[in-house]
Amino acid sequence: MNPAPPDLSLPRTQKRSDGNLFWIIGQGIRMTGMPAFAPTHTEDEIWKMVAFVRHLPNLTQEERSRLTVKEKSEEQDQDR
């Protein structure tokens, strides 16, 4: 992607308030690959995304592996 997506586990993202992350996830960021999730997701789902972003710096190796496996299977589905 151009611009490249940021590493959301970095302090730059983690220092943002929960409310700011909620707004960004809900509204997206124009002219980037960051879509707005508010039109297709409930507030509760967006809050869960905020919680996931908060958990990123503490992902276990098992969690990383599960995400990577899912990512690869989704890529294969898109290629079909």
N, C-alpha and C positions, 0 to 999 in steps of 0.2 A: 504494500500500500504506500501511497505517497500523499501526504507525509506518513512516515512510519508511525504506527501506534506506540504510545508511551508504555513504559513498564509501570503498571498501576501499583506495584508494591513499593515503589521508591518513595522516599520521604516527601518529595514534592507533591505527590498525590495524597499521601497519607496525612499530611498536615491540614488538608482541607476539612472544613466542617462537614458533618453528616448532611446538613441541609444543603450545602453547596454541591456535594456529590449527588444528592437526590435530584437537584435541579438539573445538573449536567446530564445525568442519565435520562431523566425525563424529557428534557428539551433538545438534547443533542448539541453538537457544535457545528455550526455552518462551515461549509467549505472544507470539511474533513471527512474521514470515514466514520465519524461518530454519529450514529442515527439517534433520532428521538424515540424513546421507548414509551412515552406517555400515551401516544395514540393507540398502542396495541397491548399495553400491560396495565394492570391495576396499580394503585399506590402501594399496596402491600407487596406486590411483586418487585416494584422498584426499590422499596426499603430492603428487601432481601438481597437485591443486587448491591446496595450500599454495604450491607453486612458482608457480602462476599468480597468486595473490594477491600474492606477492612481486614479480612482474614488472609488475603494474599501473601503478606510478608511471613505468615506463619504456616503456609502450606506444608504438609508433610510430603515425603517422597512418594508415598502411596497415592495421596491426593493428586500430585502432579502427574503421576503415571496414568491415573484414571482420566484426567482431563486430556492428556496427550492421546490416549487410545480413542476417546470419543471424538477428538478433533480429526484424527486420521480417518475414522469411519465416516464422518460427515463429509470430508473432502472426497472420499470415494463415491458417496451417494451423489454428490454434485457433478462428478465426472460422467455419470451414466446418462 
